[in-house]
Amino acid sequence: MVQILIPQPPPHAINDCMLARPLSAQPTLHLRPTLPLEWLRPHPLLRTMPLDEEHVVAFVPSLSHVAVLNQAALALLQRLPLDHAETLSSVAGSLHALAAMGLLVSSAKPRIPEPAASPVLSAWLHMTNACNLRCSYCYIQKTTARMKTATAYGAIDALVDAALRHGYREVAIKYAGGEPLMALDTVAEAQSYAQARCRAAGLGLQATLLTNGTMLNPVRVARLRELGLGLTISLDGLALSHDAQRPDLRGAGSAAAVRAGIENACAAGLTPTVAITVTGANIGAAPELVAWLLERGLPFTVSFARSQACSRERSALMAEEQQLIEGMRAMYATVAANPPRWSVLGTLLDRADLSYAHGGACAAGKDYMVIDHEGRIAACQMVLDQPVADLTHPDPLSAIREDRQLPLGVPVNEKAGCRECDWRYWCGGGCPIATLRATGRTDVKSPYCNIYTALFPDLLRLEGLRLLRQARPASGEDA
């Protein structure tokens, strides 16, 4: 019996840089017949990796969905193309499924598609420079400055106007800082105004508050729920490893306060996404943190710190590469022991997302605006000090796209070292700011490229094992 296991999309999470997905995205693939069955054959770039004696994980790097196939499904692929109507009829459902995933095509030399344009315009609203922590990799110069209500309204107007001008269907807002809970009243005013403006403009709205979690008491959590805000909380370890990277103003640890904030959010029914930032200093403790999150069913993302460390000597970077690779594999082993119900393809490897094809690691330079507390507009939150426009500009998104001083939106197909890479549409070339700091350019491959390529097979196998474990209690169903 042919068996095909297809992952559900990863949970929708917004961290500081993650590409926003449309709210209208379907939770499952449409398995409609699109090609005559007798034309179908395996994609010439199809790869498989064994999971056990009966199953393989199948994929076309960068271009297809990922699936688990049993030996009967694999044998069906190897017999194609078929030309007997009776035989085709008996496996039509399976062939449609494999074609919908991109594992089957109609030509021996299929065209490599360009990633589709995003229907979502994202914006980072920098609500305040103030923060009660002093994280080691933070790029914000701390002051008491905060966004005024009039500026917040102007920022929402600029975002909605840009979305309408450039044909987006949705907007995604990240309320951030500093610590945005230190400007919660302004966040509330901005969110209420955004809801009204998007509703009037016929635009979808996603909105998330990015917080260090230490100020999440029950009263604030209840207010966030009333505002319809999602919640992303930073946590880099359960104790010392977090405290070393994210101390408070006095140098004391903050991990216990963050865990309490997470518990308050969960108790109120506001399930947060936990954003883990890994460095050479905390990667060894990451498996313990991941186990803690999996036990509680909390979604999480794993990102590499984008600090000035990217500009260190190559020998130091190579040593850290191996440390991060080994640490990530230990983390994957923890996930394999207690896999979540959600797909891991888009959350467990920095800016890489193996669940769909995309031409860049983030939206910066293309589908993204960062608006600071004074109404200045930049391409990325990490270059707030290099604005290209302000709220008086008639078309700030075009100003970002056309900026030649800091071109962050270089497509992966135009990056040296990426153009011919099999994995390019799954990593998108990596963070352009990290690349800029390491090389002085944004049109070359990421300094984390070796880590990505080393871990892609591990992550694919982990997803395959996760699907198998999920399917075994209800085994034997035909696709």
HELIX and SHEET records of a PDB file:
HELIX    1   1 LEU A   37  TRP A   39  5                                   3    
HELIX    2   2 GLN A   71  ARG A   79  1                                   9    
HELIX    3   3 ALA A   85  SER A   90  1                                   6    
HELIX    4   4 ALA A   92  ALA A  100  1                                   9    
HELIX    5   5 THR A  149  ARG A  165  1                                  17    
HELIX    6   6 PRO A  180  ALA A  183  5                                   4    
HELIX    7   7 LEU A  184  ALA A  201  1                                  18    
HELIX    8   8 PRO A  218  GLU A  226  1                                   9    
HELIX    9   9 LEU A  240  GLN A  245  1                                   6    
HELIX   10  10 ALA A  255  ALA A  267  1                                  13    
HELIX   11  11 ILE A  283  ALA A  285  5                                   3    
HELIX   12  12 ALA A  286  GLU A  295  1                                  10    
HELIX   13  13 GLN A  308  SER A  311  5                                   4    
HELIX   14  14 ARG A  314  ALA A  337  1                                  24    
HELIX   15  15 GLN A  381  VAL A  383  5                                   3    
HELIX   16  16 PRO A  396  ARG A  401  1                                   6    
HELIX   17  17 VAL A  412  GLU A  414  5                                   3    
HELIX   18  18 ARG A  424  CYS A  427  1                                   4    
HELIX   19  19 PRO A  432  THR A  439  1                                   8    
HELIX   20  20 CYS A  449  ALA A  471  1                                  23    
HELIX   21  21 ARG A  472  ALA A  474  5                                   3    
SHEET    1   A 4 ILE A   4  LEU A   5  0                                        
SHEET    2   A 4 ALA A  67  ASN A  70 -1                                        
SHEET    3   A 4 HIS A  55  PHE A  59 -1                                        
SHEET    4   A 4 ARG A  47  PRO A  50 -1                                        
SHEET    1   B 2 ARG A  41  PRO A  42  0                                        
SHEET    2   B 2 LEU A 104  VAL A 105 -1                                        
SHEET    1   C 9 PHE A 300  PHE A 304  0                                        
SHEET    2   C 9 THR A 273  VAL A 278  1                                        
SHEET    3   C 9 GLY A 230  SER A 234  1                                        
SHEET    4   C 9 GLY A 204  THR A 211  1                                        
SHEET    5   C 9 GLU A 170  GLY A 177  1                                        
SHEET    6   C 9 VAL A 120  THR A 128  1                                        
SHEET    7   C 9 TYR A 368  ILE A 371  1                                        
SHEET    8   C 9 ARG A 376  ALA A 378 -1                                        
SHEET    9   C 9 ALA A 389  ASP A 390 -1                                        
END                                                                             
